[in-house]
Amino acid sequence: MGDRTFRIVEAIYPGMTQLDFTAPHTVFSRIPGSETIVASEPGGAIESEGGLIFAGTRRLAEIDRCDLIFFPGGLAVTEVINDPAFMAESRRLAASARYLTSVCTGSLVLGAAGLLSGRRAACHWAWRDMLTPFGAIPDSGRVVRDGNIITGGGVTAGMDFALVVAAELAGEHFAQALQLTLEYAPAPPFACGVPETAPPDILAEVKRRLQPMLPNRLAGVRRAAARLTAPVENQVA
């Protein structure tokens, strides 16, 4: 990674899914020669979906640059991609970053920042098609790399994603040793972690549960996507 400390910025926001954030953070914070900064637009305490609170986050505006920027996903992501302050700071930091990364619906932030046009990206299976309005190419991979963009699929893919990043930054030997240290040897009790293997009745039930969220989430994506093509003078904060 060179002589300079490699700076990782994890950009979080209220309502994020904490496992999208905490699994990669566990890996990132152990990468040698790196500095991991947890930041948010307002700074201070950020409450995640489910009520866990992360205190002492830095303000994004206080950070001058980063080498890697990371966005977790969550149900609130379609709100944050329409937050002018969060998106302005995200674009600014992304401009200096060597790597642009996300887990789950965090890829919608990359899309809303105008960084995924013509690029392949992963997302949670239920919301993957929402990448299309940003000109991205939805990819069903658990970890997807397209140039300097590395994205992970839904929630638990964050560990796989982070280990891929660790191998990129510190080598496969380090990443494998860290995987062993963390005893990451997934053996799920049920073969239903993706739609392709889930029993039809389980898949139908989950789709029914998620369906009421679709209209508002899609509307948020469309608003954010429209800003990418609107003249600056016509964009409304």
Secondary structure, DSSP 8 states (H G I E B T S, - for coil): --SS-EEEEEE--TT-BHHHHHHHHHHHTTSTTEEEEEEESS-EEEE-BTS-EEEEEEEGGG----SEEEE---TTHHHHTT-HHHHHHHHHHHHH-SEEEEEGGGHHHHHHTT--TT-EE---TTTGGGGGGGT-EE---SEEEETTEEEE-STTHHHHHHHHHHHHHH-HHHHHHHHHHTT-----SSS-SSTTTS-HHHHHHHHHHHGGGHHHHHHHHHHHHHHHHS-GGG---
